[in-house]
Amino acid sequence: MNLKNFLLILLHEVVGAAEQLFFKTSVNNFPEGKLRGIKDYLIFLGRVFRSPLIWLGFVMTVAMWLVWLAVLANLDLSIAVPLSSIHYLVIFAAAYFILKERIDKKRLFGALLILIGIILAAVR
């Protein structure tokens, strides 16, 4: 895999991580409460569609799809999809460093296994 393809995959994963961060940050700002009935879900949907961060997340979704099409134009699917697992690691790091989420040893070990899998998939 050449540098261009690696950078396309990395761009795809960073844009995807931004998408998830926008979504999570937005819903974290919603008032807490259980979604128990239709009324609760309708109120939740109203908040979703009024949130600028949700809309920015939607823009990131479209950008991610466009970058993914460029990835697929340049790589075999059997290589591109396993490499897109970098997404899990980028989200993992973003959750820890940006959202200040707690990471336990079991999740850290899981991330290490994903990294090993990515390396094995990338090496020919």
C-alpha positions as CSV (number, residue, x, y, z in Angstrom):
1,M,0.0,0.0,0.0
2,N,1.4,3.4,-0.9
3,L,1.4,6.6,1.1
4,K,-1.6,8.1,-0.8
5,N,-3.8,5.1,0.0
6,F,-2.7,5.1,3.7
7,L,-3.5,8.8,3.9
8,L,-6.9,8.3,2.3
9,I,-7.7,5.6,4.9
10,L,-6.4,7.8,7.7
11,L,-8.5,10.8,6.5
12,H,-11.6,8.5,6.4
13,E,-11.0,7.4,9.9
14,V,-10.3,10.9,11.3
15,V,-13.5,12.3,9.6
16,G,-15.4,9.4,11.0
17,A,-14.1,10.0,14.5
18,A,-15.0,13.7,14.2
19,E,-18.5,12.6,13.2
20,Q,-18.9,10.5,16.3
21,L,-17.4,13.2,18.6
22,F,-19.9,15.7,17.3
23,F,-22.8,13.3,17.8
24,K,-21.7,12.3,21.3
25,T,-20.9,15.8,22.4
26,S,-24.3,17.0,21.2
27,V,-26.3,14.3,23.0
28,N,-24.2,14.8,26.2
29,N,-25.6,18.3,26.2
30,F,-29.2,17.0,26.2
31,P,-31.0,16.9,29.5
32,E,-30.7,13.4,31.1
33,G,-33.7,11.2,31.2
34,K,-34.9,7.9,30.1
35,L,-36.7,7.5,26.8
36,R,-39.8,5.7,28.0
37,G,-42.6,6.6,25.6
38,I,-43.4,8.2,22.3
39,K,-43.5,11.7,23.8
40,D,-39.9,11.2,25.1
41,Y,-38.7,10.0,21.7
42,L,-40.4,12.9,19.9
43,I,-38.8,15.4,22.3
44,F,-35.4,13.7,21.8
45,L,-35.8,13.9,18.0
46,G,-36.7,17.6,18.2
47,R,-33.5,18.2,20.2
48,V,-31.5,16.1,17.6
49,F,-32.7,18.1,14.7
50,R,-32.1,21.5,16.4
51,S,-28.5,20.7,17.4
52,P,-25.8,22.3,15.3
53,L,-23.3,19.6,16.4
54,I,-25.7,16.9,15.1
55,W,-25.9,18.7,11.7
56,L,-22.1,19.0,11.7
57,G,-21.9,15.2,12.4
58,F,-24.2,14.7,9.4
59,V,-21.8,16.7,7.2
60,M,-19.0,14.6,8.5
61,T,-20.9,11.5,7.5
62,V,-21.3,12.6,3.9
63,A,-17.6,13.6,3.8
64,M,-16.7,10.2,5.2
65,W,-18.7,8.5,2.5
66,L,-17.0,10.5,-0.2
67,V,-13.5,9.7,1.1
68,W,-14.5,6.1,1.4
69,L,-15.4,6.0,-2.3
70,A,-11.9,7.4,-3.1
71,V,-10.4,4.6,-0.9
72,L,-12.4,1.9,-2.7
73,A,-11.3,3.3,-6.0
74,N,-7.7,2.8,-5.0
75,L,-7.7,-0.4,-2.9
76,D,-9.1,-3.8,-2.9
77,L,-12.1,-4.2,-0.6
78,S,-10.4,-7.1,1.2
79,I,-7.6,-4.6,2.2
80,A,-9.7,-1.5,2.7
81,V,-12.2,-2.9,5.1
82,P,-9.8,-4.4,7.6
83,L,-7.7,-1.2,7.5
84,S,-10.8,0.8,8.3
85,S,-10.6,-0.8,11.7
86,I,-8.2,2.0,12.5
87,H,-11.5,3.8,13.2
88,Y,-11.9,1.9,16.4
89,L,-8.5,3.0,17.6
90,V,-9.0,6.7,16.6
91,I,-12.4,6.7,18.4
92,F,-10.8,5.0,21.4
93,A,-8.1,7.6,21.7
94,A,-10.6,10.5,21.1
95,A,-12.9,9.2,23.8
96,Y,-10.1,9.1,26.2
97,F,-8.3,12.3,25.4
98,I,-11.2,14.6,24.3
99,L,-14.2,13.2,26.1
100,K,-12.2,12.2,29.1
101,E,-13.8,8.7,29.2
102,R,-12.3,6.1,31.5
103,I,-10.5,3.2,29.8
104,D,-10.0,0.0,31.7
105,K,-7.4,-2.7,31.1
106,K,-9.8,-5.0,29.3
107,R,-10.7,-2.3,26.7
108,L,-7.0,-1.4,26.3
109,F,-6.2,-5.0,25.6
110,G,-9.1,-5.1,23.1
111,A,-7.6,-2.1,21.3
112,L,-4.2,-3.8,21.3
113,L,-5.8,-6.8,19.6
114,I,-7.4,-4.6,17.0
115,L,-4.1,-2.9,16.3
116,I,-2.4,-6.3,15.8
117,G,-5.2,-7.3,13.4
118,I,-4.8,-4.1,11.4
119,I,-1.0,-4.7,11.1
120,L,-1.6,-8.3,10.0
121,A,-4.2,-7.2,7.4
122,A,-1.9,-4.5,6.1
123,V,1.2,-6.6,5.6
124,R,1.5,-8.6,2.4
